[in-house]
Amino acid sequence: MILNGVLAFFNLGTGEIIAIVVVILLLFGGKKIPELMRGLGKGVKSFKQGMNEVEDELKKPLDELDKKEDPK
């Protein structure tokens, strides 16, 4: 789903995608690509974790304000 949006944004067709994959294979070789993808996956995971931490930090003061306003 997300990939379709990205491909539509760059207006890439099947031929262009195949050419890009072939160039990547020629530049990095078959043995390096899994390592590169693993590093990319770790980077994305770390980025998402950081975004969640920032969101939690922003919500924390709001939650504390709600608790003070609604004493039970």
Secondary structure, 3 states (H helix, E strand, C coil): CHHHHHHHHHCCCHHHHHHHHHHHHHHHCCCHHHHHHHHHHHHHHHHHHHHHHHHHHHHHHHHHHHHHHCCC
